[in-house]
Amino acid sequence: MNTLSSTPTPHLDRQGSQTAPARLYRRVGLALLATWVTCSSLTACAQTEALPLRTPDPVNTTETVVNSGLDAPLFYQLLIGELNARSGDAGAAYSLILDAARKRQDPLLYRRAVDIALQARSGESALSAAQAWSQELPGSPDADRFVLQILLALNRVAETGPALTSLLASSTGELRDETINAIPQTYARVTDKALALQVVQDTLAPYLQGPHAPAAWTTIGRMESGLEQPEAALTSARKGHAANPQSPFPAMLALELVEQGQQGAEDIVRDHLRVASPAGPFGSQVPLAYARILLDLQRTAEAARQLESLTTHQPDLADAWLLQATIQVQENKLNAASLSLQNHMRLSRQAGDERSTRSLTQAYLLMAQIAEKQNDFQAANAWLDRIENADDIMAAQMRRASLLARQGQMTEARALLRSHPERRPDDARLKLVAEAQLLRDFKEWQQAYLVYKEAVSLFPDQTDLLYDQAMMAEKANNLPEMEALLRQLMAAKPDFHHAYNALGYSLADRNVRLPEAKALIEKAVELAPGDAYIQDSLGWVEFRMGNASRALSILQAAYGKRPDAEIAAHLGEVHWAMGQREQALKIWREGLLLASDNETLLNTLKRLQVQP
């Protein structure tokens, strides 16, 4: 006999009221039923993450209760299942709720069974419930999503293809593109990334032609990039771009490859910008990201042109005005920068969201910097006073310290930074780094070295601090100390490629111990083969050793990967030494456009007595 279906019906007294036990069952039952009925009417309830059950709010039993369509046996089955869940008997609760889900064919009950299993940390039971949900209610994206995520959590990657296929089939249009674009993040924690790529490639095969081809090829390319296969990723980006040059997805993948120094990727970005409509839903996404990357690559003139076009054609884009102002401040175009910042601040205040509010801090800092450059220290402090966010106070204090230092009050500037309250665990370190950076900005190398030394003593596990201390020792012309610190760093962290490169380059630049310098730089290349600056060091040591042709080849590749003023200085000098004067002058002029104040480039031109 089914004991659930034979549960006695609560009896009534002659006045129509229930006995005390019956009233208790009614209160609890109505509360649980109200929760279930409410969830049935709200799609949000089906989309929330699994959370521990909370005690439901008291239900007013005098109000009309919506008829859920439950018969008495199923009602009490759910009631007992929930009571079991609350009392900690997850196994019984899971069985009862899953059985009810199968009877009712209700996605919310399947979801509840999955939640109970997940809360009990029973992945296999959660998977069984999710698979039953998917099989009984085919085309349910929530069911497929649960199956996929649980399989990945159980590290059963090879079995995820059918769930992913079903999930894609149940979505259409832009939603399908969004689902495809989310795949790399979904598989991000998988340890066997080659297997994950194979599963995804097989699943996306039907979408590699047609309207979803750009998203599909982009996803494959991102996963290839995660496997450190940049050439394959570039091929995928090209195929996605060929399918629809106006799609932003392959262009965004290409931008990631540009950041990694992959040659040929930038052609995809440029072609996309040539044909894409600025009025499209992703109209600003690619050009704005491209401008940011150009800035990171120190290709300031190109970034400025990109931002000029953006602010002209999309004047309501606040971020573009802020980036444009950043470049204008660097180039001392202070009036233009001020106008750009006024536009940014107006748009950010209109938006009023948290992100826009945070961006106002950057605008205030830049306005303070403009006032500082104009020697209007009172106005600079007034802009800094507008910064209220605790996370940004340190940046404001650094700017205030710079104001004091520019007025000849370095002691007071350093005291201001030292007196800053430590609100977060990392503030003590940040204060010392800020003080050292201030001293670096004013070329007080020995004092900066001493501050870094203090920081290293307080935070000995911070390898970056030890590296910076070594660099300040070099600036202070304490070369034995620099070498000792770098070798200490190599011993403590053998894979820290910057240490090998720094010492090797220093030896090569001084034209001493060249075989040792080359060995150190080659070690750095081994650890970071794609780093253009390390390639620059390798080219420079080859030149110092008399291998001009090999040096030229290496430096040309490095400069092509990352146009930089210091690399331009070295490449130009190799051209000059080989008698290729016009090529040298051209490269040096480009270097000056990239950074007119670069010390290495200026010293090279002065030493060779050249006016490019």
QUIRAWO-V413894 format. One record per pair of residues at least 6 apart in sequence whose C-alpha atoms are under 8 Angstrom apart, sorted by sequence separation. I is the first residue (numbers start at 1). GAP is how many residues later the second one is. D is the distance in whole Angstrom. If there is no record, write none. Layout:
<<I,GAP,D> <I,GAP,D>>
This chain:
<<12,6,5> <13,6,7> <39,6,5> <84,6,7> <101,6,7> <117,6,7> <134,6,6> <151,6,7> <190,6,7> <207,6,6> <208,6,8> <224,6,7> <241,6,7> <277,6,6> <278,6,7> <294,6,7> <311,6,7> <328,6,7> <371,6,6> <387,6,7> <404,6,6> <405,6,8> <422,6,6> <439,6,7> <456,6,7> <460,6,8> <473,6,7> <490,6,7> <507,6,6> <508,6,6> <525,6,8> <528,6,8> <542,6,7> <575,6,6> <592,6,8> <605,6,7> <11,7,6> <12,7,7> <39,7,7> <85,7,8> <101,7,8> <225,7,8> <258,7,6> <276,7,7> <310,7,8> <349,7,7> <405,7,8> <474,7,8> <489,7,8> <507,7,7> <543,7,8> <576,7,8> <10,8,7> <11,8,7> <84,8,6> <85,8,5> <101,8,5> <102,8,8> <117,8,6> <118,8,6> <151,8,7> <152,8,7> <168,8,6> <171,8,8> <208,8,6> <224,8,6> <225,8,6> <257,8,6> <258,8,6> <294,8,7> <295,8,6> <328,8,7> <329,8,6> <348,8,5> <349,8,7> <371,8,6> <372,8,6> <404,8,7> <405,8,6> <439,8,7> <440,8,6> <473,8,6> <474,8,6> <542,8,7> <543,8,5> <559,8,6> <575,8,6> <576,8,5> <10,9,8> <84,9,5> <85,9,8> <100,9,7> <101,9,5> <117,9,5> <134,9,5> <151,9,6> <187,9,7> <207,9,6> <208,9,7> <224,9,5> <240,9,8> <241,9,5> <294,9,5> <311,9,6> <328,9,5> <348,9,7> <371,9,5> <387,9,7> <401,9,8> <404,9,5> <439,9,5> <456,9,6> <473,9,5> <490,9,6> <508,9,6> <525,9,6> <542,9,5> <558,9,7> <559,9,7> <575,9,5> <592,9,8> <83,10,8> <116,10,8> <133,10,6> <134,10,6> <223,10,8> <240,10,6> <241,10,7> <255,10,7> <310,10,7> <311,10,7> <370,10,8> <403,10,8> <455,10,7> <456,10,6> <472,10,8> <489,10,7> <490,10,7> <507,10,6> <508,10,8> <524,10,7> <525,10,7> <541,10,8> <574,10,8> <591,10,7> <11,11,8> <81,11,7> <82,11,6> <98,11,7> <114,11,8> <115,11,7> <168,11,7> <221,11,7> <222,11,7> <254,11,5> <255,11,7> <291,11,8> <292,11,7> <325,11,8> <326,11,7> <348,11,7> <368,11,7> <369,11,7> <401,11,8> <402,11,7> <420,11,8> <436,11,8> <437,11,7> <470,11,7> <471,11,7> <539,11,7> <540,11,6> <572,11,7> <573,11,7> <10,12,5> <81,12,4> <97,12,6> <98,12,6> <114,12,5> <131,12,7> <148,12,6> <168,12,8> <204,12,6> <221,12,4> <238,12,7> <254,12,7> <291,12,5> <325,12,4> <348,12,7> <368,12,4> <384,12,6> <401,12,4> <436,12,5> <470,12,5> <487,12,8> <504,12,7> <505,12,7> <539,12,4> <555,12,7> <559,12,8> <572,12,4> <80,13,8> <81,13,7> <97,13,8> <113,13,7> <114,13,8> <130,13,6> <131,13,8> <147,13,8> <220,13,7> <221,13,7> <237,13,5> <273,13,8> <290,13,8> <291,13,8> <307,13,6> <324,13,7> <325,13,7> <367,13,7> <368,13,7> <400,13,8> <401,13,7> <418,13,7> <435,13,8> <436,13,8> <452,13,6> <453,13,8> <469,13,8> <470,13,7> <486,13,6> <504,13,4> <521,13,7> <538,13,8> <539,13,7> <571,13,7> <572,13,7> <588,13,8> <81,14,8> <130,14,8> <221,14,8> <237,14,7> <254,14,6> <255,14,7> <273,14,7> <307,14,8> <368,14,8> <417,14,6> <418,14,8> <452,14,7> <486,14,8> <503,14,7> <504,14,6> <539,14,8> <81,15,5> <97,15,7> <98,15,5> <114,15,6> <148,15,6> <221,15,5> <254,15,6> <291,15,6> <325,15,5> <345,15,6> <368,15,5> <384,15,8> <401,15,6> <436,15,6> <470,15,6> <504,15,8> <539,15,5> <540,15,8> <555,15,8> <556,15,7> <572,15,6> <80,16,8> <81,16,6> <97,16,6> <113,16,6> <114,16,6> <130,16,6> <131,16,6> <147,16,6> <148,16,7> <220,16,7> <221,16,6> <237,16,6> <290,16,8> <291,16,7> <307,16,7> <308,16,7> <324,16,7> <325,16,6> <367,16,7> <368,16,6> <384,16,8> <401,16,7> <435,16,7> <436,16,7> <452,16,7> <453,16,6> <469,16,8> <470,16,6> <504,16,5> <505,16,7> <521,16,7> <522,16,7> <538,16,7> <539,16,5> <555,16,6> <571,16,7> <572,16,6> <130,17,6> <237,17,6> <251,17,6> <252,17,8> <269,17,8> <307,17,6> <417,17,7> <418,17,8> <452,17,5> <486,17,7> <503,17,7> <504,17,5> <521,17,6> <78,18,7> <95,18,8> <145,18,7> <218,18,7> <250,18,8> <251,18,5> <322,18,7> <345,18,7> <365,18,7> <417,18,7> <433,18,8> <467,18,8> <536,18,7> <569,18,8> <77,19,6> <78,19,6> <94,19,5> <110,19,6> <111,19,8> <127,19,8> <144,19,5> <145,19,8> <201,19,7> <217,19,5> <218,19,6> <287,19,7> <288,19,7> <321,19,5> <322,19,6> <344,19,8> <364,19,6> <365,19,7> <381,19,7> <397,19,7> <398,19,7> <432,19,7> <433,19,7> <450,19,8> <466,19,7> <467,19,7> <501,19,6> <535,19,7> <536,19,6> <552,19,7> <568,19,6> <569,19,6> <77,20,8> <110,20,7> <127,20,6> <144,20,7> <200,20,7> <217,20,6> <234,20,7> <304,20,6> <321,20,6> <364,20,6> <397,20,7> <432,20,7> <449,20,5> <466,20,8> <483,20,7> <500,20,5> <501,20,5> <518,20,7> <535,20,7> <568,20,6> <35,21,7> <251,21,7> <269,21,8> <414,21,6> <448,21,8> <449,21,8> <500,21,6> <78,22,7> <94,22,6> <144,22,7> <145,22,7> <217,22,7> <218,22,6> <288,22,8> <321,22,7> <322,22,6> <341,22,6> <364,22,7> <433,22,8> <467,22,7> <536,22,6> <552,22,6> <568,22,8> <569,22,7> <77,23,7> <93,23,7> <94,23,7> <110,23,6> <127,23,6> <144,23,6> <197,23,7> <217,23,5> <234,23,7> <287,23,7> <304,23,7> <321,23,5> <364,23,7> <397,23,8> <432,23,6> <449,23,5> <466,23,7> <500,23,7> <501,23,6> <518,23,6> <535,23,6> <536,23,8> <551,23,7> <552,23,7> <565,23,8> <568,23,5> <589,23,6> <32,24,7> <126,24,7> <127,24,7> <216,24,7> <248,24,7> <448,24,7> <449,24,6> <500,24,6> <517,24,7> <518,24,8> <588,24,7> <31,25,6> <34,25,8> <141,25,8> <214,25,8> <215,25,7> <247,25,8> <318,25,7> <319,25,7> <533,25,7> <565,25,8> <566,25,7> <31,26,7> <74,26,7> <90,26,6> <107,26,7> <141,26,5> <197,26,6> <214,26,4> <245,26,7> <246,26,6> <284,26,8> <318,26,5> <341,26,7> <361,26,6> <377,26,7> <394,26,8> <429,26,7> <446,26,7> <463,26,7> <497,26,8> <498,26,7> <532,26,5> <548,26,7> <565,26,4> <586,26,8> <31,27,7> <90,27,7> <123,27,7> <139,27,7> <140,27,8> <197,27,7> <213,27,6> <214,27,6> <230,27,7> <241,27,7> <245,27,6> <300,27,7> <318,27,8> <445,27,6> <446,27,7> <449,27,8> <497,27,5> <514,27,7> <532,27,7> <564,27,7> <565,27,7> <585,27,5> <31,28,6> <139,28,7> <234,28,8> <445,28,8> <497,28,8> <563,28,8> <30,29,7> <37,29,8> <141,29,6> <214,29,6> <246,29,6> <247,29,8> <318,29,6> <338,29,7> <446,29,8> <532,29,6> <565,29,6> <90,30,6> <107,30,8> <139,30,8> <140,30,7> <141,30,8> <193,30,8> <213,30,6> <214,30,6> <234,30,8> <238,30,7> <245,30,7> <246,30,5> <284,30,8> <317,30,8> <318,30,6> <365,30,8> <369,30,8> <429,30,8> <445,30,6> <446,30,5> <463,30,8> <497,30,6> <514,30,8> <532,30,6> <540,30,7> <548,30,7> <564,30,7> <565,30,6> <30,31,8> <34,31,8> <37,31,6> <85,31,7> <98,31,7> <105,31,7> <123,31,7> <139,31,5> <213,31,8> <218,31,6> <222,31,7> <231,31,8> <234,31,6> <237,31,8> <241,31,8> <245,31,7> <246,31,8> <288,31,8> <292,31,8> <316,31,7> <361,31,7> <365,31,7> <368,31,8> <372,31,7> <445,31,5> <496,31,8> <497,31,7> <509,31,8> <514,31,7> <536,31,6> <543,31,7> <563,31,8> <564,31,8> <569,31,7> <573,31,8> <27,32,7> <105,32,7> <111,32,8> <218,32,5> <221,32,7> <230,32,7> <288,32,7> <338,32,8> <467,32,7> <495,32,7> <505,32,6> <508,32,7> <509,32,8> <566,32,7> <569,32,5> <53,33,7> <157,33,8> <193,33,8> <194,33,7> <210,33,8> <214,33,7> <217,33,7> <501,33,6> <504,33,8> <508,33,5> <511,33,7> <565,33,6> <568,33,7> <27,34,7> <102,34,8> <181,34,6> <193,34,7> <209,34,7> <215,34,6> <248,34,7> <252,34,6> <255,34,8> <259,34,7> <365,34,7> <533,34,8> <536,34,8> <566,34,6> <152,35,8> <155,35,7> <177,35,6> <180,35,6> <181,35,8> <184,35,6> <214,35,6> <215,35,7> <218,35,6> <251,35,7> <255,35,7> <278,35,8> <505,35,8> <566,35,6> <569,35,7> <176,36,8> <180,36,6> <183,36,7> <214,36,6> <278,36,8> <334,36,6> <398,36,7> <402,36,7> <501,36,7> <505,36,7> <508,36,7> <565,36,6> <149,37,8> <158,37,7> <181,37,8> <248,37,8> <329,37,8> <394,37,8> <401,37,8> <152,38,7> <157,38,7> <158,38,8> <161,38,6> <165,38,6> <177,38,6> <181,38,6> <184,38,7> <248,38,7> <255,38,8> <259,38,8> <157,39,7> <160,39,8> <161,39,7> <164,39,7> <177,39,8> <180,39,7> <184,39,6> <326,40,7> <329,40,8> <398,40,8> <158,41,7> <161,41,8> <322,41,7> <325,41,8> <329,41,7> <33,42,8> <157,42,8> <161,42,6> <33,46,8> <29,47,8> <32,47,7> <29,50,6> <32,50,8> <46,62,6> <51,64,8> <46,65,7> <50,65,5> <7,66,8> <5,67,8> <6,67,8> <52,67,7> <5,68,5> <40,68,7> <50,68,8> <51,68,8> <4,69,6> <5,69,8> <39,69,7> <50,69,8> <4,72,7> <4,73,6> <47,95,8> <299,264,7> <297,265,6> <298,265,7> <299,265,8> <297,266,7> <298,266,7> <297,267,8> <261,269,7> <260,270,8> <301,292,7> <301,293,7> <300,294,6> <299,295,6> <298,296,6> <263,298,7> <262,299,7> <261,300,5> <261,301,7>>
